[in-house]
Amino acid sequence: DRPHDLAGALAILKTKGAVALAGGTNLIVDLRAGRERPERVVSLDKLEALRGIREAGGKITIGGRTTVTDLLRSPVIAETAPALVSAAKQFAGQMVRNTATVAGNIACGSPAADLVPPLVALDAELTLVSARGRRTVPIASFFTGYKKDVRRRGELISRISWKAPPRHSCSLFYKLARRKGDAITVVGIAVALAVDRGRCTRARVALGAVAPTVFRAREAEAILEGQTPTPALIEAAAKAAAAAARPIDDI
């Protein structure tokens, strides 16, 4: 199915056995491997309303069909989300980046999804739409387990949004993998900090690929917030983050 508008896509997706196809960089692989056997595949390639990046009223909004390459070309993302840019640069290879979508990377549910830790560190919110209506969910509470989330049947991630970070803030993403390019993440870490008069006023530490889901290392955040960052304090936060890791068994 290739609907021409969102309403048409949602009408099909509410039927049993229907799945959405955006970039397809995960779904096509799963179809070929037999891990997915949907009754209907609904292509979203004609839904241009779901693609784009905009900044308004101190808020950044990304359409769900926005590609990883779109992120890399956006001055808005470069200015407001350096960690997301870093993750996008290390995301698979160029052909995959041209096709893979932000919502698709989130929806696949992999704890190693590269775009998720930066979005968690940004306190991003997801807008879920269906034929029944729409609702907003913080990305930090979107995942309920390995490849499981809060979506109901027929729901799509239509957009991702977050507040523009305050002045004197920064964010970084670090990826450990077996090689530099086109490799799955072994450990992915996003950190976002805001500082006022030398003290940390906001800390977010998001860990990927070290638990069934991407999660916030809240004890590490608590160590940093309200304090003046020093090497010893950062080391203590790092140890707290490492202690929170619960890697799953996989290949």
N, C-alpha and C positions, 0 to 999 in steps of 0.2 A: 504494500500500500504506500502511495506517495501523496498524502493530503496536501492541499494548498494553503491551509490555514490552521491555526492552533486548535480551534474548536473541532475541526474535522479530525485532527490527530487524536485529541482527547476522547472523542466519541468512539474511536476504534480501540484505543488503549484500555478502555474500561471493560472490554470483553475479555473473557478468560483466555489465557494462553498467548496474549499479545505482548510484544516487547518493542521498545523504541530503538531505532538505529540512528545514531548521530554520526560520529566519526567512524565507528565500527572497528577501531583498532584493538578492542578487546572482544567485542561480540563476534566478529567474523572468525577470529581464532577459536573461540569457544564453540561456534557452530561447526567448524571443520573438525574439531576434536570430539564432537558429540556431547560436550558438557552442557550445551543449551539445545533444547528441541522445542522452540516456540511454534505455536499454531499459526501465528501471523507476525510478520515483521513490519513495523511502521517506520518508514524513512522520514526523517525530519529535515531533509536537505532543502526543501522549499520554504521553510519557515524562517525567513530572514529577520523577522521581528525578535527572534530568540538569539540573535547574534549582535555583538557590539559592546563598546565600553564607553561609559559616560561618567562625568563628575558633576554633581549638582547639589547645592545646599550642604556642602561638607560631607557628602556621601559618594562613594564610588560604587557603581553597579556594573556587573558583567552579565551579559546574556549567556544562558546555558550553552548555546551552540558556538560561543566564542572559542576559537582554536588556540592552541599553545603558541603558534606563530603570531597570532593577533596580539597576545600578551607582550611578546618581544618587540613588536612594532609600536606599542602604545607609549607615548610620553607620560600619560596619566599614571600608568602602572609603574613606569620607571621612577617617577617621583614619589609615589605613595606606597609602593610595595616592593622594595628592593629584594626581599627574600623570595617573593613570587617570581621575579625576573630571574634570579639565580636558579631557582628550581626549574623554570621553563628552559633555560639554557642547557641544563643537564638532562632534559627530558628526552629519552630515546634518541632517534635520529631525525634528520631534517624532514624526510617524507612523512614520518609519523607525526611530527609536530605540526605539519601543514594540515593534518586531518583530525587529529585527536582534539576533543573538546574538553573544556573545563568541567562541565557537568558530567560528562562521561567518565572522566578520571575520578570524580567523587563517587559517582553511582556504582562503579565497578566494585567498590567496597574493599579493595586491597589495602592492607596496612602499609604496603610499600608505595602507595600512590604518591608521587612526588609533589603534586600541587596542594595536597591536603594539609601537611604541617604548616606551611606559610599562611594558609587561609584560617587555620585554627588559631595561629598566633595573632592574626589580625582581628579576631573575634567576629569573623564573617557570619552572615546569616544566609540561609537558603530559602528561597521562595518555592514552595511546592504547589503545582497547579494540577487540577483534574477536572473532569466534567462536573464534579460536585462543588467546586470552588477552589479557593487558595488558602494557604496558611504559611507562616514563617517559622523556621526552626533554626536555632543556633547550630552551626556546623559541629561544634564541640559535643553536642548531644544527639547528633544525627545517627551515628553508628551505634548499634546495639550488640554487635559481635562480629566475628570473622565473616565478611561478605554479607552482613545483615544490617538493616537500617530501619528507620521509622516510616518509610514510604508505604502507603496503602496501594491497593491495586489501581492502576491507571494514573498514578501521580508521576509528574515530570518535575525535574529541577529546572525551573524556567529562568532563574537568575540568582546571582550571588552578589552580596553587597556588604560593605563595611564602612565605618566612619573613617574619614581621612585622619591619619595619625597626627597628633599635636606636634608643635615645634620641639626641637631637641629630642627627637626620637629616631630610632634606627631599627632595622630588622635584617637578619642574616639567615641564610640556609646553608647547611652543610650536608653533603651526600657522600657516604662511603659505599663504594661498589667495587666489583672485581676488576673493572677496567674503566677508563675515563669516559668512553662513549657508548651509548646504546646498551646500557647495562641496568639490570634491576637493582633497586636499592637494598643494601644490607643494613644500613642505618641511615635515617634521614632526620635531621634536627633543624627546627626553625626557632629562632629566638627574636622577640620584639621587646624593646626597652624604651621607656620614656624617662627623661631625667629633668629635674628642676632644681637649680641651685646645688648641683652636685649630688643630689639624692635620687634614687630610683623611685619614681612615682607609679610606674606600671611595668610589670614583667609578665611575659608569656613565654613559656618553654613548651614546645610541641614536639613529640617524639613519634617517628614513623618506623615501621618494620621491626619493632622490638616488643610487640604485644599483638593481640588479636585485632586491635584497631589503633588508629592514630589517637593519641591522648595527650592531655596537658599534664606536665609534671608539676603539680600544684605545690608540693613541698619545696621544690626548687624555687618556684616563683615567690613563695612566702619568705624564703631566706633573703631574696634580693629586694623585695619591695620595702620602701621606707628607709633603706640603708644607703650608705655611700659605697659604691662598687670598689672593691679592692681585690687584688689577686687571691687573698685568702677567702674572701666572701664568695668569689666566683668559683673557687675550687670546692667550697662547701656545697654550693648549689649544684655543681656538676656531679658531685658524689650522690646527692639526693636524687637527681634525675636518673642516674645510672641504677640506683637502688630500686627505682619504680619500674624499671624495664622488666617485662615478662614475655620473652620471645616464645613464639609458637614453634612446634616441630614442623619443618618443611624441608624440601630438597635444597 
